[in-house]
Amino acid sequence: LSSGSRLADLVLLLGDNAYQRGLDSEYQTTLFDQYPEFLASTTFWPTVGNHETYNTVNPHPYYSIFTIPEKGQAGGEPSNTSSYYSFNYGQTHFISLESMEIVNRHQMDGML
């Protein structure tokens, strides 16, 4: 997560970061306990994966653990939902799409 003495500018979490069921306790042991200093100094951009939705907690812990820029606060298009979002970094536009539970794909038209 670093190159020599330089830390990464950002980290993309591509989903399935909390095996097996996406529980808060699994995030704690598999992510937060593993990288405490790095998490405090670098921005992590999450994406929900299928393992984050393998639980009966509603809403899934992912949505209470991470603050998603659903209003376009990070330079992206407003999504008005935590299920998908976008942000800009430098000259790159990133899109994070939750593909497990979105039923109406037309609600993403403004994003794509």
Residue frames as a rotation matrix with the C-alpha (Angstrom) as fourth column:
LEU 1
0.562 0.827 0.000 0.00
0.827 -0.562 0.000 0.00
0.000 0.000 -1.000 0.00
SER 2
0.724 -0.392 -0.568 3.01
-0.207 -0.909 0.363 2.22
-0.658 -0.145 -0.739 -0.35
SER 3
0.773 -0.577 0.263 5.85
0.462 0.229 -0.857 2.83
0.434 0.784 0.444 -2.73
GLY 4
-0.379 -0.921 0.092 8.98
0.459 -0.273 -0.845 3.35
0.803 -0.278 0.526 -0.71
SER 5
-0.855 0.030 -0.519 8.14
0.476 -0.355 -0.805 6.09
-0.208 -0.935 0.289 1.78
ARG 6
-0.785 0.603 -0.142 5.16
-0.616 -0.735 0.285 7.42
0.068 0.311 0.948 -0.18
LEU 7
-0.553 0.699 0.453 1.72
0.122 0.606 -0.786 6.14
-0.824 -0.380 -0.420 0.80
ALA 8
-0.586 0.466 0.663 -0.94
0.799 0.196 0.568 5.53
0.135 0.863 -0.487 -1.82
ASP 9
-0.933 0.294 0.210 -3.12
-0.277 -0.955 0.106 8.52
0.231 0.041 0.972 -2.64
LEU 10
0.020 0.967 0.255 -6.27
-0.994 0.045 -0.096 6.40
-0.104 -0.251 0.962 -2.43
VAL 11
-0.930 -0.213 0.299 -7.38
-0.210 0.977 0.043 2.80
-0.301 -0.023 -0.953 -2.13
LEU 12
-0.195 0.873 -0.446 -10.19
-0.892 0.031 0.451 1.18
0.408 0.486 0.773 -4.08
LEU 13
-0.670 0.125 0.732 -11.99
-0.369 0.799 -0.474 -1.52
-0.645 -0.588 -0.489 -2.12
LEU 14
-0.712 0.271 -0.648 -13.50
-0.649 0.098 0.754 -3.74
0.268 0.957 0.107 -4.80
GLY 15
0.377 0.925 0.037 -15.99
-0.837 0.324 0.440 -5.64
0.395 -0.197 0.897 -2.66
ASP 16
0.755 0.014 -0.656 -15.89
0.154 0.968 0.198 -8.88
0.637 -0.251 0.729 -0.68
ASN 17
-0.192 -0.850 0.491 -13.80
-0.352 -0.407 -0.843 -7.22
0.916 -0.334 -0.221 2.01
ALA 18
-0.384 0.145 0.912 -15.64
-0.917 0.057 -0.395 -8.86
-0.109 -0.988 0.111 4.89
TYR 19
-0.304 0.220 -0.927 -15.79
-0.321 0.893 0.317 -12.63
0.897 0.394 -0.201 4.50
GLN 20
-0.869 0.263 0.419 -18.04
0.464 0.728 0.505 -14.57
-0.172 0.633 -0.755 5.01
ARG 21
-0.072 0.994 0.084 -21.19
0.997 0.072 0.007 -12.56
0.001 0.085 -0.996 5.60
GLY 22
-0.270 -0.073 0.960 -20.26
0.415 -0.909 0.047 -8.87
0.869 0.411 0.276 5.55
LEU 23
0.651 0.526 -0.547 -20.76
0.689 -0.107 0.716 -8.43
0.318 -0.844 -0.433 9.27
ASP 24
0.820 -0.315 0.478 -19.37
-0.403 -0.911 0.090 -5.49
0.407 -0.266 -0.874 11.22
SER 25
0.657 -0.580 0.482 -17.14
-0.337 0.346 0.876 -7.86
-0.675 -0.737 0.031 13.21
GLU 26
0.504 -0.466 0.727 -15.69
0.763 0.634 -0.122 -9.27
-0.404 0.617 0.675 9.96
TYR 27
0.705 -0.268 0.657 -14.85
0.245 -0.777 -0.580 -5.77
0.665 0.570 -0.482 8.71
GLN 28
0.830 -0.376 0.412 -13.17
-0.555 -0.492 0.670 -5.11
-0.049 -0.785 -0.618 12.04
THR 29
0.478 -0.668 0.570 -10.89
-0.048 0.628 0.776 -8.15
-0.877 -0.399 0.269 11.90
THR 30
0.312 -0.355 0.881 -10.22
0.851 0.517 -0.093 -8.34
-0.422 0.779 0.464 8.14
LEU 31
0.347 -0.164 0.923 -9.83
0.646 -0.672 -0.362 -4.64
0.680 0.722 -0.128 7.34
PHE 32
0.742 0.039 0.670 -9.76
-0.255 -0.907 0.336 -2.18
0.621 -0.420 -0.663 10.23
ASP 33
0.853 -0.455 0.256 -7.54
-0.152 0.252 0.956 -4.22
-0.499 -0.854 0.146 12.58
GLN 34
0.495 -0.668 0.556 -5.13
0.823 0.565 -0.056 -5.01
-0.276 0.485 0.829 9.72
TYR 35
-0.236 -0.557 0.796 -4.47
0.832 -0.539 -0.131 -1.43
0.503 0.631 0.591 8.51
PRO 36
0.468 0.568 -0.677 -5.18
0.851 -0.495 0.173 1.06
-0.236 -0.657 -0.716 11.32
GLU 37
-0.197 -0.606 -0.771 -2.42
0.292 -0.787 0.543 3.58
-0.936 -0.118 0.332 10.49
PHE 38
-0.923 -0.162 0.349 -3.04
0.366 -0.090 0.926 3.39
-0.119 0.983 0.142 6.77
LEU 39
-0.070 0.982 0.176 -6.79
0.938 0.005 0.346 3.87
0.339 0.190 -0.922 7.20
ALA 40
0.415 0.205 -0.886 -6.11
0.688 -0.708 0.158 6.99
-0.595 -0.675 -0.435 9.25
SER 41
-0.211 -0.644 -0.735 -3.97
-0.028 -0.748 0.663 8.59
-0.977 0.161 0.140 6.53
THR 42
-0.988 -0.123 -0.095 -5.47
-0.105 0.082 0.991 7.49
-0.114 0.989 -0.094 3.19
THR 43
-0.183 0.973 -0.142 -8.91
-0.889 -0.225 -0.398 7.69
-0.419 0.054 0.906 1.63
PHE 44
-0.890 0.027 0.455 -10.57
0.133 0.970 0.202 4.33
-0.436 0.241 -0.867 1.04
TRP 45
-0.379 0.777 -0.502 -13.31
-0.921 -0.368 0.126 4.15
-0.087 0.511 0.855 -1.62
PRO 46
-0.646 0.115 0.754 -15.54
-0.196 0.930 -0.310 1.10
-0.737 -0.348 -0.579 -1.03
THR 47
-0.373 0.640 -0.671 -17.70
-0.804 0.138 0.578 -0.99
0.463 0.756 0.463 -3.32
VAL 48
0.067 0.483 0.873 -20.19
-0.793 0.557 -0.247 -3.46
-0.605 -0.676 0.420 -1.97
GLY 49
-0.695 -0.320 -0.644 -19.64
-0.646 0.672 0.363 -7.06
0.316 0.668 -0.674 -3.07
ASN 50
0.100 0.801 -0.590 -21.76
-0.310 0.589 0.747 -10.15
0.946 0.108 0.307 -2.83
HIS 51
-0.319 -0.246 -0.915 -20.22
0.684 0.609 -0.402 -11.20
0.656 -0.754 -0.026 0.51
GLU 52
-0.992 -0.005 0.124 -21.23
-0.072 -0.789 -0.610 -7.87
0.101 -0.614 0.783 2.03
THR 53
-0.291 0.957 0.009 -24.86
-0.913 -0.280 0.297 -8.85
0.286 0.078 0.955 1.35
TYR 54
-0.261 0.147 -0.954 -24.72
-0.010 0.988 0.154 -12.44
0.965 0.050 -0.257 2.68
ASN 55
-0.948 0.020 -0.317 -26.37
0.317 0.089 -0.944 -11.49
0.010 -0.996 -0.091 5.96
THR 56
-0.101 0.992 0.071 -29.86
0.880 0.055 0.472 -10.75
0.465 0.110 -0.879 7.21
VAL 57
-0.341 -0.069 -0.937 -28.95
0.654 -0.733 -0.184 -7.45
-0.675 -0.676 0.296 8.85
ASN 58
0.010 0.406 0.914 -30.96
0.900 -0.401 0.168 -4.64
0.435 0.821 -0.369 7.30
PRO 59
0.853 -0.259 -0.454 -29.48
-0.489 -0.087 -0.868 -2.41
0.185 0.962 -0.201 6.18
HIS 60
0.674 -0.675 -0.301 -26.28
0.585 0.736 -0.341 -4.36
0.452 0.054 0.891 5.55
PRO 61
0.553 -0.496 -0.669 -23.40
0.593 -0.330 0.735 -3.24
-0.585 -0.803 0.112 7.83
TYR 62
-0.345 -0.692 0.634 -21.51
0.938 -0.242 0.247 -1.92
-0.017 0.680 0.733 4.77
TYR 63
0.078 0.487 0.870 -23.96
0.564 -0.741 0.364 0.98
0.822 0.462 -0.332 4.58
SER 64
0.972 0.237 0.009 -23.39
0.124 -0.542 0.831 2.05
0.202 -0.806 -0.556 8.19
ILE 65
0.404 -0.900 -0.166 -19.62
0.723 0.203 0.660 1.51
-0.560 -0.387 0.733 8.15
PHE 66
-0.616 -0.673 0.408 -18.82
0.768 -0.401 0.499 3.65
-0.173 0.621 0.764 5.11
THR 67
0.125 0.573 -0.810 -19.91
0.110 -0.820 -0.562 7.18
-0.986 -0.019 -0.165 4.29
ILE 68
-0.259 -0.114 0.959 -20.77
0.912 0.297 0.282 7.26
-0.317 0.948 0.027 0.59
PRO 69
-0.775 -0.070 -0.628 -20.76
-0.022 -0.990 0.137 10.56
-0.631 0.120 0.766 -1.37
GLU 70
-0.375 0.701 0.607 -24.28
0.857 0.511 -0.061 10.01
-0.353 0.498 -0.792 -2.70
LYS 71
0.662 0.607 -0.440 -24.88
0.421 -0.787 -0.451 13.74
-0.620 0.114 -0.777 -3.22
GLY 72
0.693 -0.457 0.558 -21.84
0.551 -0.164 -0.818 14.16
0.465 0.874 0.138 -5.49
GLN 73
0.959 -0.265 -0.099 -19.70
-0.106 -0.662 0.742 15.64
-0.262 -0.701 -0.663 -2.70
ALA 74
0.142 -0.965 0.220 -16.51
0.186 0.244 0.952 14.19
-0.972 -0.094 0.214 -4.20
GLY 75
-0.475 -0.349 -0.808 -16.98
-0.586 -0.559 0.586 15.68
-0.657 0.752 0.061 -7.67
GLY 76
-0.948 0.158 0.275 -19.07
0.292 0.771 0.565 12.87
-0.123 0.617 -0.778 -9.09
GLU 77
-0.507 0.856 0.105 -22.66
-0.286 -0.281 0.916 12.77
0.813 0.434 0.388 -10.22
PRO 78
-0.495 0.415 0.764 -25.25
-0.839 0.000 -0.544 12.66
-0.226 -0.910 0.348 -7.43
SER 79
-0.798 0.239 -0.553 -26.72
-0.044 0.892 0.449 9.17
0.600 0.383 -0.702 -7.09
ASN 80
-0.166 0.723 0.671 -28.95
-0.899 -0.390 0.197 9.86
0.404 -0.571 0.715 -4.06
THR 81
0.925 0.367 -0.096 -28.28
-0.291 0.849 0.442 6.33
0.244 -0.381 0.892 -2.85
SER 82
0.250 -0.863 0.439 -25.45
-0.812 0.060 0.580 4.53
-0.527 -0.501 -0.686 -1.07
SER 83
0.651 0.076 0.756 -25.68
0.156 0.960 -0.231 1.62
-0.743 0.268 0.613 -3.51
TYR 84
0.219 -0.638 0.738 -23.63
0.974 0.100 -0.203 3.38
0.056 0.763 0.643 -6.15
TYR 85
0.757 -0.079 -0.648 -21.63
0.119 -0.959 0.256 6.60
-0.642 -0.271 -0.717 -6.43
SER 86
0.522 -0.680 0.515 -18.91
0.731 0.046 -0.680 8.30
0.439 0.732 0.521 -8.41
PHE 87
0.732 -0.369 -0.572 -15.99
0.175 -0.711 0.681 10.55
-0.658 -0.599 -0.456 -7.59
ASN 88
0.839 -0.518 0.165 -13.17
0.019 -0.275 -0.961 12.38
0.544 0.810 -0.221 -9.33
TYR 89
0.618 -0.763 -0.188 -9.50
0.267 -0.021 0.963 12.08
-0.739 -0.646 0.191 -8.52
GLY 90
-0.564 -0.780 -0.272 -7.20
0.043 -0.357 0.933 14.21
-0.825 0.515 0.234 -10.65
GLN 91
-0.499 0.344 -0.795 -8.31
-0.854 -0.350 0.384 13.68
-0.146 0.871 0.469 -14.23
THR 92
-0.886 0.163 -0.433 -9.90
0.027 0.953 0.303 10.29
0.462 0.256 -0.849 -13.51
HIS 93
-0.161 0.911 0.380 -13.59
-0.962 -0.232 0.147 9.70
0.222 -0.342 0.913 -12.89
PHE 94
-0.978 -0.171 -0.118 -14.36
-0.128 0.943 -0.307 6.59
0.164 -0.285 -0.944 -10.82
ILE 95
-0.007 0.999 0.036 -17.75
-0.853 -0.025 0.521 4.85
0.522 -0.028 0.853 -10.59
SER 96
-0.955 -0.176 0.239 -18.66
-0.285 0.769 -0.573 2.35
-0.083 -0.615 -0.784 -7.89
LEU 97
-0.168 0.928 -0.333 -21.68
-0.811 0.061 0.581 0.20
0.560 0.368 0.743 -8.74
GLU 98
-0.581 0.161 0.798 -23.47
-0.508 0.694 -0.510 -2.19
-0.636 -0.702 -0.322 -6.43
SER 99
-0.508 0.327 -0.797 -24.69
-0.777 0.226 0.588 -4.92
0.373 0.917 0.139 -8.75
MET 100
-0.982 0.073 -0.176 -26.14
0.135 0.918 -0.372 -7.39
0.135 -0.389 -0.911 -6.28
GLU 101
-0.512 0.804 -0.301 -29.42
0.707 0.196 -0.679 -5.79
-0.487 -0.561 -0.669 -5.25
ILE 102
-0.642 0.311 -0.700 -30.30
-0.447 -0.894 0.013 -2.91
-0.622 0.322 0.714 -7.58
VAL 103
-0.164 0.692 0.703 -33.56
0.532 0.662 -0.527 -3.91
-0.830 0.287 -0.477 -9.20
ASN 104
0.838 0.532 0.125 -34.22
0.418 -0.477 -0.773 -0.93
-0.351 0.700 -0.622 -11.47
ARG 105
-0.118 -0.964 0.236 -31.13
0.912 -0.011 0.409 -0.35
-0.392 0.264 0.881 -13.60
HIS 106
0.166 0.235 0.958 -32.75
0.733 -0.679 0.040 2.75
0.659 0.696 -0.285 -15.16
GLN 107
0.956 0.168 -0.239 -32.24
0.290 -0.651 0.702 4.59
-0.038 -0.740 -0.671 -11.88
MET 108
0.187 -0.967 -0.171 -28.51
0.547 -0.042 0.836 4.69
-0.816 -0.250 0.521 -12.77
ASP 109
0.572 0.078 0.817 -29.00
0.817 -0.145 -0.558 6.54
0.074 0.986 -0.147 -16.07
GLY 110
0.969 -0.181 0.165 -27.52
-0.188 -0.982 0.027 9.79
0.157 -0.057 -0.986 -14.74
MET 111
0.503 -0.810 0.301 -24.37
-0.273 0.182 0.945 7.93
-0.820 -0.557 -0.129 -13.67
LEU 112
-0.189 -0.556 0.809 -23.60
0.555 0.619 0.555 6.20
-0.810 0.554 0.192 -16.92
